Amino acid sequence: MLRCSRCGRTYPETFRLTCDCGGTLLVESNLKAFTPEPFLDVRRYRRHLPVNGRVIPVPAITPVSGLEINGVKAFFKLDYLQPSGSFKDRGTWVTVSKLLNEGITEVVLDSSGNVALSFALYGLANGIRVHAFVSYDTSPGKLSLLQGLGAVVHYVDGDRMAVHERAVEFSERSGITYVSHWLNPYFLEGTKTVAFEIYEQLGVPDWVLAPTGSGALFLGLWKGFSELKSMGEIDRLPRLVAVQASGYESLCERSAVKNILAEGIAIPEPPRLDEMRKALKETDGLCVSVDELETMGALSWLKRHGFLVEPTSAVVLSALWKLIETDLVEKGELVVLPLTGSGLKLTQGI
């Protein structure tokens, strides 16, 4: 069932974004045990997901790559190796399953690029027409890919919040279903599988750092590890770090100078802010802000070490360096850094 994070009201698991009171929704599970199946993709966790039917492609179980950084055991989770090149495929896969189950074949969304690409790919493969609202400032490579995947692209002259507003207006005017990953409870069901994989690959880390704008990955990690704990599979939660772009912070103090490189997390007013604060509190977590120069430095380091990712992915490494410098992360601790988006999309088209 769906439960409102504000008033506690429950709903059946139909596709809806918010409670009647305006609060955000989460899928509530009553499973008593962690029961992965013998698949080598996210179907491994079908019993823990609200999925029905066959949706293609299926997101991968992504590898981890370990390096020691100043005595810290750092493991990069390579989620940029998903079919569309970003971790967003996890949430898209669950969402598309729900949409098809309800006979919805046309949707509206807003995106900085990766969500639009993910929905365009899965829409093309599963017969769903996708209206993607994007800013003119979106990376040219991503825009080229979007057009090649057959999405109906709507350009907006404005920042990320303006793109969101135009998409909502179009959905209300046209009557086409809006599938915002900011609000969509089924999207978080997909991203929680990152936590399940990390647990099976590494156990419970000391820290997990996530690029955090709308909170799709950050909250998915919190939900996944929390469910493992409620099922008695683990006895503690990792400390979660919300890594934010300077100038767009919602959890850290707002900076004066904007980090426009990290376009994927340039979301200063996320609708799930209260849940993000709750996740920080429950995990004894932290918020770290990263500026543009710090992002560039981390991106360069990642390329030199064999990780071809987009700038938004690099903020987690910069944040780790800061935590090491301030002795918050200590030698010998195990830290997971999800790398969320491929750098190939910045220059390549179809």
C-alpha angles and dihedrals in degrees: 000000000000119000127195114238090211109042102011095237114154131219136183115265097269123134108278133134106208144019120254087254090058095253124136122256135228130191109245118211128197098195113140099200140036105248114176117183127225097266127122094218134050092289080084086083099042093124088061096047135073093237130137131177130005121309122178138244101032116215116247132243095243126217128244123226119202129212132165112238115188090330094312118122100233121186120190113211104213101216092148084081092076118119095267094035101258143074088249089087089078093062093038092054093055092042094050090050089055093045093051091047088058096043096249110152103165127053144175125217141162123222149162086229114281099073091046091051092047094050091043091055095046091040091054091049095046105035100258120138111222126206106197120195112202139163122254084239093065113122110276091228091057092047091051091051091048092054091046090054092056100249118155099240120209114191121212126197099220147056129300094278091052089052089053092050093050091050092052091048091051092049092051092046096046100034091231115144115263112218103185110178086210090070105017109113092199091059090062089051087063097045093049087071088076087069092049091052094046090052093050093045101041111004117236110336123215091234139013119192120200134183102244129200111122089007098239094140098029093054092041090056091048092048094046096049091042091054091049089053094047089052090053093244093121132021101210141031125235117245107260122215119201106209112201137186115249113254092026101062120143099170100031123055109283113258124218096227119064126227100217093172093072093063094158093068100035091121112124097175110043115179094223095057095125091053091048090053089049090052091052091050096046093049097039084242136168141221119226125187121211125197130210098265091049090050091051092050093051092045091053091049092050093051091050089052095049104265113125102196139144121260095260089062092054096063092081092062092049089050091051091053089053092049091049092048091053093045093241090122110047134205113278095026119129115237128182120206115188112213100211112184138034121244091213091078092064093072109014131086135181 
